[in-house]
Amino acid sequence: MRHVSLLALLAGTAVLAACSSEPAETTEAPDTQAAAQSAPDTTEANIAETPAAPDLTVLAEVIDADWRDSGRDRDQWRHPQETLEFFEVDPSGTIVEIWPGGGWYTDVIAPWVNANGGQYVAAHFDPESESQYRQRSRASFEDHVADTAVYGDVMTVSFNSDTALDLDAGSVDTVLTFRNIHNWMARGFAERAFADFHTVLRPGGVLGVVEHRLPSTREQDPGAPSGYVQQAYVIALAEEAGFEFVGASEINANPADTADHPLGVWTLPPVRRNPSADSELAADFDSAVYEAIGESDRMTLMFRKPAASE
């Protein structure tokens, strides 16, 4: 076996004027000073103001936007702002996310990029795939990003083991992949994937990687059946494709993850896979143990395509 050396607006509240309660029989001229004192205070300071819409050119405001409410609890494990800042993502450029799944990171990246005049590209499953799961996943993603007011004009292309990344060479500023490399290893096209990324990136472009991390003391299975990959293995894959390793961050590290779970990384949240009732694992399996660990320990790696060809 060859060892490779080689991620509503709140409506403003209208202030109603109070009706006069002056007795009907009085014929005296109204006391204008008293009326002024008793009238509702409609000064600017006392009128409820409509909150300003979020400034989507600012990453922090996108992360706090209301369309992220259902996924915000995962920020503690995924650290989207810190991760994108570490990758030095320029939102005015062309940003490709590989296999965005249901769009968790898309909810952050696409609105931010759109507001800054860039182009977000989703490299998703082939809509003509023989897999019904992949067909449904692609269709669901496209429905998810259909609101152009939020996401802009999302460009979606196909990418899988049979389909190279269909973008012009040197046309992309940043390629991002979150927790996907083990899937490409399992399907035997990880090397080709990295080569595709290198091809579409412009000279000086960035590849940002987040992946479940296997301790360096463990043997790396080329098929990554546990879902975990050694950091050195990923660096070797990227360098063999022609990338320069820029650096690593511990932003997404989780020291509590031992990476040796009975059902692989999928034992942990958010998948929370359980053994079947008739499995030998079922008797001693305690899901609370894995819930307490949280999401996986992850490497966060930045690579760059050399600015000039050697």
C-alpha positions in Angstrom: 0.0 0.0 0.0 1.4 3.4 -1.0 1.7 5.8 1.9 0.7 9.3 0.8 3.5 11.7 1.3 2.0 13.7 -0.6 -14.7 22.6 5.6 -38.3 40.8 10.6 -37.5 43.7 10.9 -39.5 44.7 14.0 -42.4 46.9 13.0 -42.2 50.3 14.5 -44.7 51.0 17.3 -47.2 53.8 16.3 -47.9 56.2 19.1 -51.6 57.0 19.3 -52.8 60.4 20.5 -55.0 60.3 23.6 -58.6 61.5 23.2 -59.7 64.5 25.2 -61.7 63.9 28.4 -62.7 67.6 29.0 -66.4 67.9 30.3 -68.9 68.7 27.6 -70.6 71.6 29.5 -67.5 73.8 29.7 -67.5 76.8 27.4 -64.1 78.1 28.5 -61.3 78.2 26.0 -59.0 75.3 26.3 -55.9 75.8 28.4 -53.3 75.3 25.7 -50.4 75.1 28.2 -52.2 72.3 30.2 -53.1 70.5 26.9 -49.5 70.6 25.8 -48.4 69.2 29.2 -50.9 66.4 29.0 -50.5 65.4 25.4 -48.5 62.3 24.6 -44.8 62.9 24.3 -44.1 62.3 20.6 -40.5 63.5 20.6 -38.1 61.4 18.6 -36.5 60.0 21.7 -39.8 58.5 22.9 -40.9 56.9 19.6 -40.0 53.3 19.2 -37.5 53.1 16.4 -37.4 50.4 13.8 -34.1 48.5 14.2 -31.7 48.9 11.4 -31.3 45.9 9.1 -28.1 44.0 9.6 -25.1 45.2 7.6 -24.3 42.0 5.6 -21.0 43.4 4.5 -19.9 42.8 8.1 -19.2 39.1 9.0 -20.3 39.4 12.6 -23.7 40.8 11.6 -24.3 38.0 9.1 -23.5 35.5 11.9 -26.1 37.2 14.1 -28.7 37.3 11.4 -32.1 35.8 12.1 -32.0 33.2 9.3 -29.2 31.5 11.3 -31.3 31.0 14.4 -31.8 27.2 13.9 -28.1 26.5 13.5 -26.6 29.0 15.9 -26.1 26.5 18.7 -23.4 24.8 16.6 -21.2 28.0 16.5 -19.6 26.8 19.8 -18.1 23.9 17.8 -17.6 25.4 14.4 -16.5 29.0 15.2 -17.5 30.4 11.8 -16.2 33.9 12.2 -12.8 32.9 13.6 -12.5 30.1 11.0 -13.2 32.4 8.0 -10.9 35.1 9.4 -8.1 32.5 9.8 -8.6 31.6 6.1 -8.3 35.3 5.2 -11.4 35.0 3.1 -12.0 38.1 0.9 -15.8 38.3 0.4 -15.4 40.4 -2.7 -13.8 37.5 -4.5 -15.1 34.2 -5.9 -15.5 31.8 -3.1 -16.2 28.1 -3.6 -17.6 25.8 -0.9 -17.1 22.1 -1.6 -20.1 19.9 -0.7 -22.0 22.4 1.4 -24.6 19.8 2.4 -27.7 21.4 3.8 -26.1 24.9 3.8 -25.0 25.5 7.4 -21.9 27.4 6.3 -23.7 28.7 3.2 -26.0 30.7 5.6 -22.9 32.6 6.6 -20.7 32.8 3.5 -23.2 33.4 0.7 -24.9 36.5 2.2 -21.6 38.0 3.3 -20.0 37.4 -0.1 -23.1 38.7 -2.0 -23.2 41.9 0.1 -19.5 42.5 -0.7 -19.9 42.1 -4.4 -18.3 38.6 -4.6 -19.6 35.4 -6.0 -20.5 32.4 -3.9 -20.2 29.0 -5.7 -21.5 25.8 -4.2 -19.8 22.6 -5.5 -22.6 20.1 -4.7 -23.7 16.6 -5.8 -24.6 15.9 -9.4 -28.4 16.4 -9.8 -28.3 13.4 -12.2 -26.7 11.1 -9.7 -27.9 7.6 -9.5 -28.2 8.1 -5.8 -31.6 9.4 -4.8 -30.1 10.7 -1.6 -27.7 12.9 -3.6 -30.5 14.1 -5.9 -32.7 15.1 -2.9 -29.7 16.7 -1.2 -28.9 18.9 -4.2 -32.6 19.8 -4.7 -33.0 20.7 -1.0 -29.9 22.9 -1.1 -31.1 24.8 -4.2 -34.5 25.4 -2.4 -32.6 26.6 0.7 -30.7 29.3 -1.2 -33.5 30.4 -3.5 -34.0 33.7 -1.6 -31.8 35.9 -3.7 -32.4 38.9 -1.3 -30.4 37.0 1.3 -28.1 34.7 -0.6 -27.6 36.5 -3.9 -27.3 34.6 -7.1 -25.7 31.4 -5.9 -23.9 29.5 -8.6 -24.1 25.7 -8.2 -21.9 23.2 -10.0 -21.4 19.5 -9.7 -18.4 17.8 -8.0 -18.0 14.1 -7.2 -15.9 11.1 -7.9 -17.0 11.0 -11.5 -17.2 14.8 -12.1 -14.3 17.1 -11.9 -14.9 20.6 -10.5 -16.4 22.4 -13.5 -14.9 25.8 -13.2 -12.4 27.7 -15.3 -8.7 27.3 -14.4 -7.4 30.1 -12.3 -10.9 31.6 -11.8 -11.3 31.2 -8.1 -9.9 33.1 -5.1 -10.8 30.7 -2.3 -11.8 27.1 -2.0 -13.3 26.0 1.4 -14.1 22.4 2.5 -15.6 21.5 5.9 -15.4 17.9 7.1 -15.4 16.2 3.7 -11.9 14.7 3.1 -12.7 11.4 4.7 -15.6 11.0 2.2 -13.3 11.5 -0.7 -10.8 9.1 0.8 -13.5 6.5 1.2 -14.5 6.9 -2.5 -10.9 6.9 -3.7 -10.7 10.4 -5.2 -9.0 12.5 -2.5 -5.9 13.1 -4.6 -7.9 14.1 -7.6 -10.1 16.5 -5.5 -7.0 18.4 -4.3 -5.7 18.5 -7.9 -9.1 20.0 -9.0 -8.8 22.7 -6.3 -5.3 23.6 -7.3 -6.4 23.9 -11.0 -9.4 26.3 -10.4 -7.6 28.5 -7.9 -5.8 31.6 -9.2 -2.1 31.9 -8.3 -2.0 33.0 -4.7 -5.5 31.6 -4.0 -6.3 29.9 -0.7 -7.5 26.5 0.2 -9.1 26.3 3.6 -9.7 22.9 5.2 -11.5 21.8 8.3 -11.5 18.0 9.0 -12.0 15.5 11.8 -8.6 14.9 13.3 -7.0 11.5 13.9 -4.2 11.5 16.5 -0.8 11.2 14.9 -0.1 8.1 17.0 -2.9 6.1 15.2 -2.4 4.3 11.9 -4.1 6.1 9.0 -6.4 3.8 7.0 -6.5 5.2 3.4 -10.2 4.7 3.4 -10.8 6.7 6.6 -13.6 4.4 7.8 -13.8 6.1 11.2 -14.2 9.6 9.6 -11.0 10.8 11.1 -7.9 11.8 9.2 -4.3 12.5 10.4 -3.4 16.2 10.0 0.0 15.2 8.4 -1.9 13.1 5.9 -4.0 16.0 4.8 -1.0 18.3 4.5 0.7 15.6 2.4 -2.3 15.4 0.1 -2.3 19.2 -0.4 1.4 19.5 -0.9 1.5 16.7 -3.5 -1.2 18.6 -5.4 1.1 21.7 -5.5 -0.1 23.7 -2.5 2.1 25.4 0.0 1.1 24.8 3.7 0.5 28.2 5.3 -0.5 27.2 8.8 -2.8 25.5 11.3 -5.1 26.8 13.9 -6.7 25.1 17.0 -9.9 27.2 16.6 -11.9 24.0 16.1 -10.0 21.7 18.4 -11.8 19.6 21.1 -9.4 17.9 23.5 -12.2 15.8 24.9 -12.5 13.9 21.7 -10.5 10.7 21.8 -11.4 9.8 18.2 -11.9 6.1 19.0 -15.7 5.8 19.2 -17.5 2.5 18.4 -19.4 4.0 15.4 -16.7 6.4 14.3 -17.0 10.2 14.3 -20.7 9.7 13.7 -21.2 8.5 17.3 -20.8 12.1 18.4 -23.1 15.1 17.9 -24.6 16.2 15.6 -25.2 12.7 14.0 -25.5 10.8 17.3 -25.4 7.3 15.7 -26.5 4.5 17.9 -25.8 0.8 17.5 -28.6 -1.5 16.4 -30.5 -3.2 19.2 -29.2 -6.6 18.3 -25.6 -5.4 18.1 -22.9 -6.5 20.6 -22.3 -2.8 21.2 -25.8 -2.1 22.3 -25.5 -3.5 25.8 -22.8 -1.2 27.0 -23.5 1.8 24.8 -24.2 5.0 26.7 -25.1 7.9 24.4 -24.7 10.4 27.3 -20.9 9.8 27.2 -20.7 10.9 23.6 -23.1 13.8 24.1 -20.8 15.1 26.8 -17.8 15.1 24.5 -19.6 17.3 22.0 -18.6 17.6 18.3 -15.3 16.2 17.0 -11.8 17.4 17.4 -11.0 19.2 14.1 -7.9 20.4 12.3 -8.1 23.8 10.6 -5.5 24.2 7.9 -4.7 26.9 5.4 -2.9 26.3 2.1 -2.0 28.6 -0.7 -1.4 28.0 -4.4 2.0 29.4 -5.2 1.8 32.9 -6.7 4.2 31.9 -9.5 4.7 28.5 -11.1 8.0 26.9 -10.4 
